[in-house]
Amino acid sequence: MITENGVIKMNNTPQLTTLCYIEHDGKYLMLHRVKKENDLNRDKYIGVGGHFEYGESPDECLRREIFEETGLTLKKYKARGIITFIYGDETKPEARTVEYMHLFTATEFEGEMKECDEGVLEWIDKSEVYNLPLWEGDKVFFRLLEERNDFFNLKLVYSADDRLIHTEVN
């Protein structure tokens, strides 16, 4: 909805999430999303993470989600970027979904990996990641993770039919 002064007013509250790529022996731990019905990520490979609970910091959300989904406790991890996702019909801003995802990588962890109720956890060789069924925007931030060591901001805009239509990097 557009107000009198031309400012777009969103009816939806943005989603706050974390996502982590755990690295070990030249591989990323990936979650193949095949278990949940009506899953936006159905059949895609993604990292591990999830939605913030009220009052959580990004680090708290990350550690909780990693433990809940994998059984692993992170020992060494790094914030790599914030990714703004916008999904939906570009002609109807008030109907779009907005998500701010805090992206992390981790290199040290402990514990025994458990089965995840959202999909199948798999160690994937980094050289094979681009051959997996991924969101187009995920390929953009994988490239940034490979090429940059600094913290980055990335904006990815998807159409209502899940096509990546705009990318913006700081």
N, C-alpha and C positions, 0 to 999 in steps of 0.2 A: 504494500500500500504506500502511496506517495502522499505526504502531508501537504498542507497549504504552501509551505515555504520550499517545497521541492525536495525535501529530505526523505530518503527511503526509510520507512519504519518497518522493521522485521517483526513478524508475529511469532516466529520461532526462536527459541533460545539456542545459541550455537552449542554443538556437542564438543566436549573436551575429552581427548583420548591420548593414550601413549602407544608407541609401537617400538619394538626393540628387535634388532638383529644381533643375536648372540653368535659370536665367531669362535671357531675352534678348528684347528688343523686345516686351514684354508677353506672351511665350509661355514655356511650360515645355517642356523636352526630355523626352519620354515614350517609354517602351519598350512597344510593343505586342507582347505575348508570344504569338507564333504559330509559333515554329520548333521548340520542344522537345516531344518526346512525354512524356506523363505529367507535365506541368508543373502544379503547384498554381495557378499564375497564368495558365494557358492562356486566351487570348483577352482577357485583361484588359490595361488600360493601367496601368503603374506607373512610378515613377521609376527611376533607374539606381543600382545598388549591388550588394551581395552579401555573402557570408559572410567572416568574419574568418579569416585564416590564423593559425596558432599564433604568439603573441607580438606580433601587430600591435596598435597602438593604433587607436582609431576613425578618426583622421585618416589614418593610413597605409593602412588598409583602404579608406577612401573614395577616396583618390587613386589607389590601385592599381586598384580596381574601375572607376572612371570611365575611366581610361586603357585598361584591357583591353576594356571594352565599347563605348567611343565613339571612342578615339584622341585624346581631348581631355585637356589638362592643366589642372587647376583653378588659378586664380591668386588668386581671392577667394571664400571660402566661409565659412559660419557654421553652427555647431551650433545646431539649433532645438529639439530635444527627444529624449526617449527614449520609445519606444513599446513597451509590453509586450503581446505577443500571446499569447493562450492559445487553443488549438484542440482540439476533440475532445469526447468524451462527458463531460458534466458529472457523471455518476454514477460515472465511473471516473477519478479524478484521476491515478492512476499511469499511465494510458494517454494522457494529454494531452500535446500538444507545446507547449513554451514557447519564445518567441523574444523577445530584447531587441534592438530595432532603434534604432540611432542615426540620427536624422533630420537632414539638412542641407539648406540651400539654397545655391546658388552664383550669383554675378553676373558673374564674370570668368573667362575661360578662353582657352586658345590651342590651336592645332593644327588638323588637318584631321579632320573626322568620318569614321569608317570604318563599314563594315557590321558589325552585331552578329550573332553566331551564336545569340543567344537570342530575337531578335525584330526588329521594324522600329522604328528610331529615327525619331520624328516631332516636329516643333515644333508644339505645340498652343496656340492662343490661350487665355489663362487663363479667359476667359469661357465657353469650350466644355468645360472639363475635367469639369464635373459631368454633362455629357451623354454621356460615354464609359462603356464598361463598366468599372467600378471596383469594388473591394471596398467595402462600406458603411462600414467603418472609415476607409478612405482619405478619404472625404468629410468625416469628422470632423476629421482632421488637416489637410486643405486649408483648412477653415474656421478652424482655429486659426492656421495660417500667415497667413491673411488678416487676422485680427482681433488677433493678438498679436505683439509684437516680442520678448517675453521667452522664456526657455527654459522648456519645459513638459514635464510627464510625463503620459502618456496610457496607459490600460489598455484593451485591446479583447479581449473574450472572444467567441469563435465556437463555435457548436455543431458537432457532428460532420457536420451537413449544410450547413455554411458560412453559417449565419445569425448575424448579429451579435446577441448576447443581452445584453451588458453593456458599458457605457462608463463610464469613470471618469477625470476630469481633475483635476490638482492644483489 
